[in-house]
Amino acid sequence: MEYVCIVHKEKLKENLMSPCRGRCKLCKLKKVHGFTNPDHITNPFGYLYLIPNICLHCSHEEKKCMWC
């Protein structure tokens, strides 16, 4: 179960895609996974992932939306 607010419900259809590349704003560890990006355009630098603000673990522990 992911904690996602009403504003970010459309993000639930995105899939986990990358290994941990983002940094969590609560625990400060680099363990936030990247999600698929429906607005991705091709570029020479690679895929542009959607990175939530907090990791799944902190989202569950704090019961907060991971995208807010």
C-alpha positions as CSV (number, residue, x, y, z in Angstrom):
1,M,0.0,0.0,0.0
2,E,1.4,3.3,-1.1
3,Y,0.3,6.5,0.7
4,V,-0.7,8.9,-2.1
5,C,-3.0,12.0,-1.6
6,I,-6.0,12.8,-3.8
7,V,-3.9,15.4,-5.8
8,H,-1.4,12.7,-6.8
9,K,-3.7,9.7,-7.4
10,E,-2.8,9.7,-11.1
11,K,0.8,8.8,-10.2
12,L,-0.5,5.4,-9.0
13,K,-0.6,4.1,-12.6
14,E,3.2,4.7,-12.9
15,N,5.5,1.7,-12.4
16,L,8.8,1.4,-10.5
17,M,11.5,1.5,-13.1
18,S,14.9,2.6,-11.8
19,P,17.1,1.6,-8.9
20,C,17.4,4.0,-6.0
21,R,18.5,7.3,-7.5
22,G,16.7,9.9,-5.5
23,R,17.4,11.2,-2.0
24,C,14.6,11.0,0.6
25,K,13.7,14.4,2.2
26,L,12.9,12.8,5.5
27,C,15.6,10.2,6.2
28,K,18.2,11.8,3.8
29,L,19.2,8.4,2.5
30,K,19.6,7.8,-1.3
31,K,16.9,5.1,-1.5
32,V,14.0,6.7,-3.5
33,H,13.1,4.7,-6.6
34,G,12.3,6.3,-10.0
35,F,9.0,5.8,-11.6
36,T,8.0,5.7,-15.3
37,N,7.4,9.1,-16.9
38,P,4.5,9.4,-19.3
39,D,5.8,12.8,-20.6
40,H,9.3,11.4,-21.4
41,I,10.9,12.7,-24.5
42,T,14.0,11.1,-26.0
43,N,17.2,12.8,-25.1
44,P,21.0,11.9,-25.2
45,F,21.3,11.8,-21.4
46,G,19.0,8.9,-20.7
47,Y,15.6,8.3,-19.3
48,L,13.9,11.1,-17.2
49,Y,12.4,9.3,-14.2
50,L,9.7,10.7,-11.9
51,I,11.3,10.8,-8.4
52,P,9.0,11.2,-5.4
53,N,10.0,13.4,-2.5
54,I,10.2,10.7,0.1
55,C,11.0,6.9,0.0
56,L,8.4,4.1,0.3
57,H,9.6,3.3,3.8
58,C,9.2,6.8,5.1
59,S,5.8,7.1,3.4
60,H,4.6,4.0,5.2
61,E,6.1,5.0,8.6
62,E,4.9,8.6,8.5
63,K,1.7,7.9,6.6
64,K,2.4,10.8,4.2
65,C,2.1,11.1,0.4
66,M,5.4,10.2,-1.2
67,W,4.8,12.9,-3.9
68,C,4.0,15.9,-1.8
